[in-house]
């Protein structure tokens, strides 16, 4: 399974050399991983020497069902994989996919009505460096309020209207990914892993903001300073059709921008107040926006050209399918115990040192999705009030929130924000690795050093 996973990632990285779309590779990878798991299920889930369960989830399943008079361990293995784990992971994966689909559609509706033009008209600078700073800082703080995925979709859409040159736009998009992940790390609602640790009680909202806002800002500022020093001169704006809008169309344009962005902000609010899954708030936001725009265009008589159904045909479906494949593959690694085993190896290798384990998990989160890595760490370590590292808001939990949030920027497929930008801008894996990854790594280590100083001195 590990060999196939590595080969699959290599094929994704070499997409443009092999002439095979990354979505096709990811879908095949996800399916093959589960096929291999099912073929070797008994040897994977049971210790060959003792016959005891090899994973925590499998052990809990046996304990829960062993009193059933019809319990058969061999049959239970298949039920555990197919009926229990695959459906469980399908639910988690679907939450991400429906959230992504909803966010992309809301942004597409705003764009269809030229809503983002209101913002781009206010950005008059043509300085490459100034624009980079403006977009990065805006992304950093937006990501903390919305989340890193939604913010990236919004900002990359804006970017298309501000920068004409493709490779220059890729540099801006890469910096947006770094800023979005950094901004999501210090907010309790900015990143999925931070939300997990917050809900699990490992961190508190006030403390994570106080401890991580400066390290997260440093992880963005350091690459930003290096990159902006290389960007001289003025940029060329793309040639966009300047539409002369009637007063009622201008009002609709303004309404769509404010309502659309407001509905995106509503998602984390519902999450905080009602503890609804983010995808639930997103589909509510999309449904309301869809309803209102349909009513407006039916009254205007131009519904045929402006319906949301037509807008949906322009949504980047390959990116959604790519997500499906990658998350399915990672779910197979998680269920088979590979990720928990990796967490155990890290624990032994670093002798339970919080910084060694946390920073390594951050780097690994650029290869494997950070959610199961954090989940494995939460399963390995319990909150311990007697330990400065493992107590609520302890060093390990705070560092884990920072590392898992910002480490994904090191590779473009290491975070939801990166995958979204990759799909929207068709950024090549190799290009990102060459131009952005080293900057992300420097920023990640600089932020970690800043965290160490704060943790040591205060």
Backbone torsions as a table, in degrees:
resi	resn	phi	psi	omega
1	UNK	NA	-41.4	179.9
2	UNK	-65.8	-41.8	179.7
3	UNK	-61.1	-45.7	180.0
4	UNK	-63.9	-40.0	179.3
5	UNK	-61.6	-44.5	179.3
6	UNK	-64.4	-43.8	179.0
7	UNK	-63.3	-39.7	178.3
8	UNK	-62.8	-43.4	177.8
9	UNK	-64.3	-38.3	178.3
10	UNK	-63.5	-39.9	178.4
11	UNK	-64.8	-37.2	177.1
12	UNK	-66.1	-42.7	179.5
13	UNK	-63.7	-33.0	-177.7
14	UNK	-100.1	25.7	-176.1
15	UNK	-47.9	-48.3	-173.7
16	UNK	-77.5	-22.8	175.1
17	UNK	-76.5	-41.0	-176.5
18	UNK	-83.2	-15.6	-177.8
19	UNK	63.3	32.8	177.1
20	UNK	-119.4	124.4	-178.4
21	UNK	-61.7	137.5	-176.7
22	UNK	-61.9	-29.3	179.2
23	UNK	-65.1	-41.4	178.6
24	UNK	-63.3	-44.2	179.3
25	UNK	-62.9	-44.6	-178.2
26	UNK	-64.0	-41.2	179.3
27	UNK	-63.4	-44.6	177.9
28	UNK	-63.7	-41.9	179.9
29	UNK	-59.6	-46.5	-179.8
30	UNK	-59.3	-45.0	-178.8
31	UNK	-68.8	-44.5	-177.5
32	UNK	-64.2	-36.6	178.7
33	UNK	-59.8	-43.2	179.8
34	UNK	-72.2	-34.5	176.5
35	UNK	-61.4	-46.3	178.0
36	UNK	-62.3	-39.5	179.3
37	UNK	-61.7	-45.5	-179.2
38	UNK	-66.0	-40.6	179.8
39	UNK	-62.0	-41.5	-177.2
40	UNK	-105.2	26.0	-170.3
41	UNK	-56.5	-43.4	-175.9
42	UNK	-67.3	-43.6	-179.3
43	UNK	-73.7	-24.7	179.9
44	UNK	-79.5	-44.0	-173.4
45	UNK	-87.0	-18.3	-178.9
46	UNK	-119.6	134.9	177.9
47	UNK	-62.8	124.3	-175.2
48	UNK	-64.1	-29.4	-177.3
49	UNK	-82.4	-43.6	-174.2
50	UNK	-104.7	-19.3	-176.3
51	UNK	79.2	1.5	-179.6
52	UNK	-78.7	156.3	178.3
53	UNK	-58.2	136.1	-176.4
54	UNK	-92.9	-14.6	178.9
55	UNK	-125.2	153.6	-178.1
56	UNK	-64.0	-43.2	-178.2
57	UNK	-63.2	-40.4	179.5
58	UNK	-67.5	-39.1	177.7
59	UNK	-63.4	-41.8	178.7
60	UNK	-66.2	-37.5	178.8
61	UNK	-64.0	-44.0	178.9
62	UNK	-62.6	-45.5	-179.3
63	UNK	-60.9	-35.7	-178.2
64	UNK	-74.4	-32.1	-172.8
65	UNK	-111.1	-4.0	-174.1
66	UNK	-66.8	-22.3	179.0
67	UNK	-78.7	-10.4	177.4
68	UNK	-66.4	126.2	-178.1
69	UNK	-60.4	-25.1	-180.0
70	UNK	-93.3	10.5	-175.9
71	UNK	-66.2	127.5	175.2
72	UNK	-132.2	121.1	-171.5
73	UNK	-61.1	-40.0	-179.2
74	UNK	-65.3	-42.9	178.0
75	UNK	-69.5	-33.8	-178.1
76	UNK	-65.1	-30.2	178.6
77	UNK	-59.2	-47.3	-179.7
78	UNK	-65.1	-42.2	179.4
79	UNK	-63.5	-40.3	180.0
80	UNK	-60.7	-44.5	-177.3
81	UNK	-72.9	-50.2	-171.8
82	UNK	-80.8	-49.1	-173.2
83	UNK	-87.1	-28.8	-176.0
84	UNK	-97.1	-65.5	-170.6
85	UNK	-74.7	-44.2	-177.4
86	UNK	-64.3	-39.2	178.2
87	UNK	-70.1	-36.8	177.6
88	UNK	-61.4	-47.3	-179.3
89	UNK	-71.1	-31.9	175.3
90	UNK	-60.9	-39.7	177.8
91	UNK	-62.4	-46.1	-179.5
92	UNK	-65.5	-42.3	179.3
93	UNK	-64.8	-41.5	-179.6
94	UNK	-62.1	-36.5	177.8
95	UNK	-58.1	-44.6	179.9
96	UNK	-65.9	-44.4	-176.0
97	UNK	-66.4	-43.5	-179.7
98	UNK	-70.1	-32.9	174.4
99	UNK	-63.1	-47.3	-179.9
100	UNK	-61.7	-46.4	179.8
101	UNK	-60.8	-44.0	179.7
102	UNK	-63.6	-45.6	-178.4
103	UNK	-64.4	-42.8	-179.4
104	UNK	-65.0	-35.4	-179.4
105	UNK	-72.5	-42.0	177.3
106	UNK	-59.5	-45.3	179.3
107	UNK	-64.5	-38.3	179.0
108	UNK	-65.5	-35.3	178.0
109	UNK	-66.4	-44.5	177.0
110	UNK	-59.1	-45.3	-177.7
111	UNK	-65.6	-38.2	179.3
112	UNK	-59.4	-33.3	-179.1
113	UNK	-96.3	16.6	177.2
114	UNK	59.4	28.0	-177.9
115	UNK	-63.4	-38.3	-177.0
116	UNK	-70.7	-15.3	177.3
117	UNK	-61.9	-31.1	178.6
118	UNK	-60.4	-39.2	179.6
119	UNK	-75.7	-47.6	-176.0
120	UNK	-64.4	-28.7	177.5
121	UNK	-66.9	-24.1	179.7
122	UNK	-83.7	-17.1	179.3
123	UNK	-93.5	96.5	-172.9
124	UNK	-97.8	-14.4	-177.4
125	UNK	-64.3	142.3	174.5
126	UNK	-111.8	2.3	178.2
127	UNK	-72.0	125.3	-179.4
128	UNK	-60.1	-42.9	-177.2
129	UNK	-67.7	-46.4	-179.5
130	UNK	-62.0	-43.0	-179.9
131	UNK	-63.0	-39.0	179.0
132	UNK	-61.3	-43.9	178.5
133	UNK	-65.2	-43.6	-179.3
134	UNK	-60.7	-49.0	-177.5
135	UNK	-66.9	-39.1	-177.8
136	UNK	-66.5	-46.4	-179.1
137	UNK	-66.6	-42.1	177.4
138	UNK	-60.8	-44.1	179.0
139	UNK	-62.5	-43.1	-178.1
140	UNK	-56.4	-47.5	-176.5
141	UNK	-82.0	-32.3	175.1
142	UNK	-63.0	-38.7	-177.9
143	UNK	-62.8	-33.4	179.3
144	UNK	-70.1	-28.7	-178.3
145	UNK	-90.0	-46.7	177.1
146	UNK	-85.0	-103.3	169.6
147	UNK	-168.0	168.5	-172.2
148	UNK	-66.7	-32.9	-179.1
149	UNK	-69.6	-52.4	-179.6
150	UNK	-60.5	-43.7	-178.8
151	UNK	-61.0	-42.2	179.8
152	UNK	-62.8	-43.0	179.3
153	UNK	-60.7	-44.6	179.9
154	UNK	-64.2	-47.5	-173.9
155	UNK	-70.8	-36.8	177.9
156	UNK	-67.9	-35.3	175.2
157	UNK	-63.2	-42.7	175.5
158	UNK	-61.2	-41.3	-176.3
159	UNK	-58.1	-36.6	179.9
160	UNK	-60.2	-25.0	-178.1
161	UNK	-94.0	-6.4	-176.0
162	UNK	-110.1	-28.7	-173.9
163	UNK	-126.2	124.4	-176.7
164	UNK	-86.3	-42.8	-176.1
165	UNK	-69.5	129.5	-173.7
166	UNK	-62.2	-50.6	-175.9
167	UNK	-69.7	-33.5	174.5
168	UNK	-66.1	-40.0	178.1
169	UNK	-63.7	-35.0	176.9
170	UNK	-62.9	-37.6	178.5
171	UNK	-64.1	-45.2	177.3
172	UNK	-61.8	-42.4	180.0
173	UNK	-63.3	-39.6	177.3
174	UNK	-61.4	-41.7	178.6
175	UNK	-68.9	-32.5	175.9
176	UNK	-63.9	-40.0	177.2
177	UNK	-61.0	-46.8	178.6
178	UNK	-59.6	-45.7	-177.5
179	UNK	-67.4	-39.2	-179.9
180	UNK	-65.4	-42.8	179.2
181	UNK	-69.2	-38.3	177.5
182	UNK	-65.8	-42.1	179.6
183	UNK	-66.6	-33.5	179.6
184	UNK	-73.7	-24.0	-173.9
185	UNK	-71.1	-32.2	-174.4
186	UNK	-93.7	-4.0	-179.9
187	UNK	-106.1	137.8	179.7
188	UNK	-65.0	-15.4	179.6
189	UNK	-119.0	12.1	-173.8
190	UNK	-89.2	-18.1	-177.1
191	UNK	-147.2	148.5	-177.4
192	UNK	-59.0	-42.3	-177.3
193	UNK	-67.6	-37.0	177.0
194	UNK	-66.0	-38.6	176.0
195	UNK	-61.5	-43.4	179.5
196	UNK	-59.1	-46.8	-178.4
197	UNK	-68.7	-33.9	178.9
198	UNK	-68.3	-49.7	-179.8
199	UNK	-65.2	-36.8	-179.8
200	UNK	-71.9	-10.0	177.6
201	UNK	88.8	2.7	-179.6
202	UNK	-72.1	-30.9	177.9
203	UNK	-132.5	156.5	174.5
204	UNK	-109.5	156.1	-174.3
205	UNK	-60.8	-47.9	-175.7
206	UNK	-65.6	-40.4	-175.8
207	UNK	-71.8	-38.3	-178.8
208	UNK	-67.1	-35.2	176.4
209	UNK	-66.4	-46.8	-177.4
210	UNK	-63.5	-39.4	-175.2
211	UNK	-81.5	-33.6	-168.2
212	UNK	-106.6	-12.8	-175.7
213	UNK	-63.8	-40.7	-179.1
214	UNK	-71.7	-49.1	176.1
215	UNK	-57.6	-39.3	179.3
216	UNK	-65.4	-41.1	178.3
217	UNK	-64.4	-40.4	177.7
218	UNK	-63.2	-40.7	-179.5
219	UNK	-63.5	-22.7	175.4
220	UNK	-91.9	-41.6	-173.9
221	UNK	-64.4	-41.8	-176.8
222	UNK	-60.3	-51.9	175.4
223	UNK	-62.7	-33.6	-178.7
224	UNK	-65.0	-41.7	178.5
225	UNK	-64.0	-44.9	-179.1
226	UNK	-63.3	-45.2	-175.7
227	UNK	-70.0	-43.3	-177.2
228	UNK	-66.8	-28.0	178.3
229	UNK	-67.4	-24.0	-179.6
230	UNK	-89.1	-11.4	-173.5
231	UNK	-102.0	98.9	-179.0
232	UNK	-106.6	156.8	173.5
233	UNK	85.3	-167.8	-176.5
234	UNK	-110.5	152.0	-179.3
235	UNK	-96.4	162.0	178.9
236	UNK	-102.7	120.8	179.2
237	UNK	-72.2	146.4	175.5
238	UNK	-67.1	149.9	179.1
239	UNK	-80.4	104.1	179.9
240	UNK	-108.9	147.0	177.6
241	UNK	-70.0	122.3	177.7
242	UNK	-83.1	102.3	-176.9
243	UNK	-82.9	133.3	174.9
244	UNK	-91.3	107.4	-172.3
245	UNK	-94.4	141.3	172.1
246	UNK	-71.3	159.5	-178.4
247	UNK	-54.1	-40.3	-179.3
248	UNK	-69.1	-33.8	177.0
249	UNK	-70.5	-35.9	176.7
250	UNK	-63.1	-39.7	178.5
251	UNK	-65.8	-40.8	178.6
252	UNK	-65.7	-39.9	177.9
253	UNK	-58.7	-48.5	179.9
254	UNK	-64.4	-43.6	-179.9
255	UNK	-60.1	-45.6	-177.3
256	UNK	-63.3	-38.1	178.3
257	UNK	-63.9	-52.5	-174.3
258	UNK	-71.0	-40.3	178.7
259	UNK	-67.5	-42.6	-178.5
260	UNK	-63.4	-49.1	179.2
261	UNK	-66.2	-38.6	177.9
262	UNK	-62.2	-38.0	179.4
263	UNK	-69.1	-32.2	175.7
264	UNK	-68.2	-38.1	177.4
265	UNK	-66.6	-29.9	-179.0
266	UNK	-63.2	-27.1	-176.0
267	UNK	-60.8	-55.6	177.5
268	UNK	-65.6	-26.8	177.2
269	UNK	-65.3	-46.5	177.0
270	UNK	-63.0	-37.2	178.0
271	UNK	-61.7	-43.1	-177.6
272	UNK	-72.2	-43.8	-174.2
273	UNK	-79.8	-43.3	-173.4
274	UNK	-110.2	-4.1	-177.6
275	UNK	59.0	30.9	175.8
276	UNK	-74.5	145.2	174.3
277	UNK	-59.5	143.2	-177.4
278	UNK	-54.8	-35.0	-177.8
279	UNK	-65.5	-29.4	179.9
280	UNK	-65.9	-44.1	176.5
281	UNK	-64.4	-35.6	-178.1
282	UNK	-69.2	-42.4	-180.0
283	UNK	-70.6	-29.0	173.4
284	UNK	-65.9	-44.8	178.9
285	UNK	-60.2	-44.4	179.7
286	UNK	-65.5	-43.7	-179.7
287	UNK	-59.2	-44.5	179.4
288	UNK	-65.3	-44.6	-179.2
289	UNK	-63.0	-42.8	178.3
290	UNK	-60.1	-48.6	-178.9
291	UNK	-59.3	-48.8	-175.8
292	UNK	-65.2	-45.9	-179.0
293	UNK	-67.7	-34.2	176.1
294	UNK	-62.8	-45.1	179.6
295	UNK	-61.5	-45.0	-179.4
296	UNK	-60.5	-45.9	-175.9
297	UNK	-75.5	-28.1	173.2
298	UNK	-64.6	-40.8	178.7
299	UNK	-66.8	-34.7	179.5
300	UNK	-79.8	-18.0	179.6
301	UNK	82.8	14.6	179.5
302	UNK	-120.9	31.0	-176.6
303	UNK	-63.3	-33.5	-176.5
304	UNK	-58.9	-38.3	-177.2
305	UNK	-89.5	-12.9	-173.4
306	UNK	-126.3	17.8	-179.3
307	UNK	-71.4	150.7	178.7
308	UNK	-65.8	-30.5	177.7
309	UNK	-59.3	-40.2	177.9
310	UNK	-69.4	-38.3	178.6
311	UNK	-63.2	-36.1	-178.6
312	UNK	-60.9	-27.7	179.8
313	UNK	-67.7	-17.9	-179.8
314	UNK	-95.1	-4.9	-179.9
315	UNK	-68.6	142.1	-173.7
316	UNK	-76.2	83.2	-178.4
317	UNK	-62.9	-40.0	178.8
318	UNK	-55.4	-35.2	177.8
319	UNK	-64.2	-41.1	178.8
320	UNK	-64.3	-41.9	178.4
321	UNK	-67.8	-34.7	176.3
322	UNK	-61.9	-46.2	175.4
323	UNK	-55.9	-45.4	-179.0
324	UNK	-56.9	-47.6	-178.4
325	UNK	-65.0	-46.4	-178.1
326	UNK	-64.3	-46.7	-178.2
327	UNK	-66.4	-33.6	177.3
328	UNK	-66.8	-41.4	178.7
329	UNK	-64.2	-44.5	-180.0
330	UNK	-65.7	-35.7	177.9
331	UNK	-61.9	-36.3	177.5
332	UNK	-65.1	-41.9	176.8
333	UNK	-62.3	-38.9	-178.9
334	UNK	-68.4	-47.9	-177.6
335	UNK	-64.7	-36.9	-178.1
336	UNK	-77.2	-3.8	175.7
337	UNK	90.1	3.2	-178.4
338	UNK	-63.6	-41.4	-177.0
339	UNK	-71.9	-39.1	176.3
340	UNK	-64.0	-40.1	176.9
341	UNK	-61.7	-39.5	178.7
342	UNK	-64.9	-39.9	177.7
343	UNK	-62.7	-38.4	177.3
344	UNK	-65.3	-39.6	177.8
345	UNK	-63.1	-42.8	178.0
346	UNK	-61.5	-42.0	-179.8
347	UNK	-59.6	-42.7	179.4
348	UNK	-71.4	-42.6	-176.2
349	UNK	-64.1	-36.7	-177.4
350	UNK	-103.2	9.2	176.9
351	UNK	52.3	44.3	178.2
352	UNK	62.5	21.6	177.4
353	UNK	-74.1	122.4	-174.5
354	UNK	-59.7	-41.8	-176.7
355	UNK	-69.9	-42.2	179.1
356	UNK	-62.5	-46.2	-178.9
357	UNK	-68.0	-48.5	-176.3
358	UNK	-61.9	-45.9	-178.2
359	UNK	-69.7	-34.3	177.0
360	UNK	-68.0	-40.2	176.6
361	UNK	-60.3	-38.1	177.8
362	UNK	-61.1	-43.8	178.5
363	UNK	-67.3	-42.4	179.6
364	UNK	-64.5	-27.3	-179.2
365	UNK	-69.4	-11.3	174.0
366	UNK	-80.8	-13.0	179.5
367	UNK	-106.7	-48.7	179.4
368	UNK	-109.5	143.2	-178.6
369	UNK	-50.9	135.8	-174.5
370	UNK	-70.7	-21.5	-177.3
371	UNK	-63.4	-54.6	178.5
372	UNK	-65.8	-28.7	176.6
373	UNK	-64.7	-44.9	178.5
374	UNK	-67.8	-39.8	178.0
375	UNK	-60.5	-41.2	178.1
376	UNK	-64.1	-40.0	178.9
377	UNK	-66.8	-40.2	178.1
378	UNK	-64.1	-33.5	178.1
379	UNK	-73.3	-31.2	-178.4
380	UNK	-78.0	-34.8	-174.7
381	UNK	-117.7	134.9	176.8
382	UNK	-99.6	154.8	175.0
383	UNK	-66.1	124.1	-176.2
384	UNK	-124.4	104.0	-178.1
385	UNK	-58.8	-21.2	-177.6
386	UNK	-85.5	-8.9	-177.0
387	UNK	-108.3	129.6	178.6
388	UNK	-65.7	-25.9	-179.8
389	UNK	-84.2	-37.5	-170.8
390	UNK	-107.8	-0.7	173.8
391	UNK	-68.0	166.9	176.3
392	UNK	-57.6	133.4	-176.3
393	UNK	65.6	21.0	177.2
394	UNK	-71.5	169.6	-176.2
395	UNK	-55.5	-45.4	-175.5
396	UNK	-63.0	-45.4	-176.8
397	UNK	-67.2	-42.0	179.1
398	UNK	-65.0	-43.3	178.9
399	UNK	-65.3	-37.6	178.4
400	UNK	-62.2	-41.7	178.0
401	UNK	-62.0	-43.1	178.9
402	UNK	-66.5	-50.0	-173.3
403	UNK	-66.1	-45.2	-178.9
404	UNK	-66.7	-30.9	-179.6
405	UNK	-75.7	-43.5	-174.1
406	UNK	-95.7	-24.1	-177.3
407	UNK	-64.6	-27.9	-179.7
408	UNK	-63.2	-16.7	-179.5
409	UNK	-72.5	-15.5	-174.2
410	UNK	-64.3	-34.9	172.5
411	UNK	-121.0	148.3	-175.3
412	UNK	-68.9	-24.4	178.5
413	UNK	-94.5	13.2	-178.2
414	UNK	-89.6	-2.4	180.0
415	UNK	-149.7	157.8	177.3
416	UNK	-61.1	-38.2	178.9
417	UNK	-62.5	-42.9	-179.9
418	UNK	-65.2	-43.1	179.7
419	UNK	-64.4	-40.3	178.6
420	UNK	-62.5	-46.3	179.0
421	UNK	-64.1	-39.0	179.0
422	UNK	-60.4	-42.4	180.0
423	UNK	-71.3	-44.1	-176.4
424	UNK	-69.0	-37.5	-175.8
425	UNK	-104.9	-1.8	-178.5
426	UNK	56.2	41.5	179.6
427	UNK	-73.1	135.8	-179.9
428	UNK	-81.7	140.7	179.7
429	UNK	-56.6	-48.0	-178.1
430	UNK	-63.4	-37.9	178.6
431	UNK	-63.0	-45.9	180.0
432	UNK	-62.3	-43.3	179.9
433	UNK	-58.3	-39.9	-177.0
434	UNK	-76.6	-39.5	-170.5
435	UNK	-102.3	-28.5	-171.9
436	UNK	-116.1	-34.3	-172.8
437	UNK	-57.0	-43.4	-178.6
438	UNK	-66.3	-34.1	176.2
439	UNK	-66.8	-42.6	178.8
440	UNK	-62.2	-40.2	179.9
441	UNK	-65.7	-43.1	177.7
442	UNK	-61.7	-45.6	178.7
443	UNK	-62.3	-40.9	179.4
444	UNK	-60.5	-46.2	-179.2
445	UNK	-70.4	-37.0	178.0
446	UNK	-64.5	-42.6	177.1
447	UNK	-64.3	-38.1	178.5
448	UNK	-65.0	-40.3	177.4
449	UNK	-63.7	-39.5	177.3
450	UNK	-63.9	-42.0	177.0
451	UNK	-60.3	-43.0	179.8
452	UNK	-60.5	-42.6	179.1
453	UNK	-62.2	-46.0	179.9
454	UNK	-63.3	-45.2	-178.1
455	UNK	-65.8	-35.9	-178.3
456	UNK	-77.3	-41.7	-172.8
457	UNK	-85.6	-27.8	-174.2
458	UNK	-117.9	NA	NA
